[in-house]
Amino acid sequence: MKLFIFSLFFTFVINTCLQAQEKFDPVAWQAPYSLSLDGWGIERFPIPMDFAPKIPYKGVEDVRFTTGWSKPESDEYWSYAFLWYVEGLQALEAKTIEKNLAMYFDGLVNRNIEKRALPKELIKKTRAHFKKLYKPEGQDESTFTGTIHMVDYMGKKPIVLHATVHLKKCAGTDQTIIFHQFSPQERTAPIWTKLNGLWDSFRCAQ
């Protein structure tokens, strides 16, 4: 009986330790790649995110916010990018991106409904539409462009984000890089020079 109790206690201790090890620390986490930090707001989350748990990846989301991201008067409003560093060599198609980003932005909106007192008539499901470019951009394995029709929970109105998604795989690794860029500004606007410059800064190693 004592041996059984000891075994249960030992199992509990091991599981507790493993859970502690698995807890994501965004400050301590060291990115195994290089992506510019200068002039950007930064946040990091584990994938799947708590607000979008059905996104079928494991990894880290590395976000870069423009300085005007949350300022309605700014030309950089709602302009930002995030990199998904995910386990496994993932294949992407337009429908996969649409499904994942619809879940992602629906999750963001849902967790802001009460916080920002969003009116019920404003709440609509996110609609994402993407297409794969015939020729990938730069060193991308694949490049996709599209739009996100969603609720602007900061401005309390509908908004359309123009989006580009880049797929890249680094030699010698079994991780996949999925880099997302968003802005309500047309792709000819100056903000896209900044967003594209961020992606140009990416390197597979530190």
BATIMAR-515187 format. One line per 4 residues: for each residue z, y, x of C-alpha. Coordinates in steps of 0.02 Angstrom, whole numbers, always signed. Each point is the difference from the previous one (the first is absolute). Example, Ala and Ser with C-alpha at 12.3 -4.5 7.8 and 13.67 -1.06 7.14 Angstrom:
+390,-225,+615; -33,+172,+69;
***
This chain:
+0,+0,+0; +48,+119,+142; -164,-40,+86; -96,+40,-160;
+89,+167,-21; -31,+43,+182; -185,-42,-21; -12,+114,-152;
+87,+141,+94; -113,-23,+152; -155,+5,-111; +64,+160,-84;
+29,+84,+168; -172,-47,+64; -87,+62,-158; +98,+163,+6;
-50,+28,+181; -182,-37,-36; +0,+123,-145; +76,+133,+112;
-134,-32,+131; -137,+14,-130; +62,+167,-69; -128,+130,+48;
+58,+150,+102; -135,+136,-5; +82,+97,+141; +23,-146,+120;
-169,-80,-38; -122,+17,+145; -183,+4,-52; -105,-121,+104;
-143,+126,-11; -25,+186,+29; -29,+124,-142; +24,+188,+20;
+171,+71,-48; -30,+183,+43; -8,+117,-150; +32,-135,-130;
+144,-47,-113; +44,-182,+29; +74,-139,-107; +1,-188,+21;
+31,-139,-126; -1,-190,+0; -144,-84,-92; +11,-51,-139;
+79,+166,-53; +142,+4,-125; -107,+103,-119; -152,-116,+14;
+71,-176,+30; -157,-92,-55; -110,+65,+141; -34,-168,+87;
+31,+49,+182; +144,-3,+122; +15,+135,+131; +34,+185,+20;
-69,+158,-80; -11,+147,+121; -27,+164,-95; -64,+169,+64;
+23,+149,-116; -89,+165,+24; +114,+152,+7; -69,+59,-168;
+11,-170,-86; +129,+52,-130; -53,+183,-18; -116,+31,-150;
-61,+164,+74; -56,-85,+162; -174,-66,+39; +92,-153,+68;
+85,-42,-165; +7,-189,-29; -95,-26,+164; +74,-137,+107;
-33,-168,+80; +89,-164,+24; -29,-149,+110; +42,-176,-56;
+41,-114,+146; -4,-170,-84; +24,-180,+52; -152,-112,+12;
-186,+31,+18; -37,+74,-170; -171,+17,-82; -28,+149,-114;
-116,+30,-146; -13,+151,-114; +86,-91,-144; +147,-46,+112;
+23,+182,+51; -12,+58,-181; +133,-123,-57; +120,+36,+143;
-13,+189,-12; +16,-1,-190; +164,-95,+21; +53,+117,+140;
-27,+164,-92; +63,-68,-166; +160,-44,+93; +14,+174,+74;
-23,+80,-170; +121,-117,-87; +142,+37,+118; -26,+186,-30;
-5,-2,-191; +185,+31,-25; +30,+96,+161; -133,+129,-44;
+17,-11,-189; -184,-44,-25; -56,+12,-182; -50,-167,-79;
-173,+63,-50; -40,+32,+184; +34,-177,+58; -162,-97,+23;
-45,-153,+102; -77,+37,+170; -186,-35,+11; -75,-35,+171;
-186,-15,+36; -66,-49,+172; -161,-55,+84; -31,-76,+170;
-110,+101,+116; -156,-89,+60; +38,+57,+177; +183,+8,+55;
+61,+163,+76; +39,+7,+186; +87,-157,+60; +48,-59,-175;
-29,-179,-48; -28,+66,-177; +10,+171,-82; +23,+38,-185;
-8,+162,-97; +60,+37,-175; +109,+98,-119; +175,-16,-71;
+27,+67,-177; +188,+18,-19; +147,+106,-58; +49,+143,+114;
+187,-19,-25; +35,+157,+103; -117,+113,-98; +23,-97,-163;
-186,-18,-36; -142,-122,+32; -77,+1,+173; -148,-83,+87;
+20,-46,+182; -151,-33,+109; +38,-146,+114; -65,-93,+151;
+67,-169,+57; -32,-67,+175; +22,-183,+50; +30,-40,+184;
+60,-151,+97; +68,+15,+176; -59,-128,+128; +127,-133,+45;
+111,+26,-153; +15,-81,-170; +43,+162,-90; -116,+110,-102;
-7,+189,-3; -43,+80,-169; -7,+189,+14; -6,+106,-159;
-46,+185,-16; +23,+104,-158; -34,+177,-58; -50,+87,-161;
-117,+103,+110; -182,-52,+16; -43,-89,+163; -92,+155,+62;
+164,+100,-4; +90,+41,+164; +146,-113,-42; -110,-151,+28;
-30,+53,+180; +188,-12,+22; +13,-168,-89; -147,-71,+97;
+74,+64,+162; +159,-96,-38; -98,-162,-16; -96,+42,+158;
+168,+8,+90; +40,-181,-42; +11,-122,+145; +39,-186,-12;
+136,+9,+135; +135,+125,+42;
***
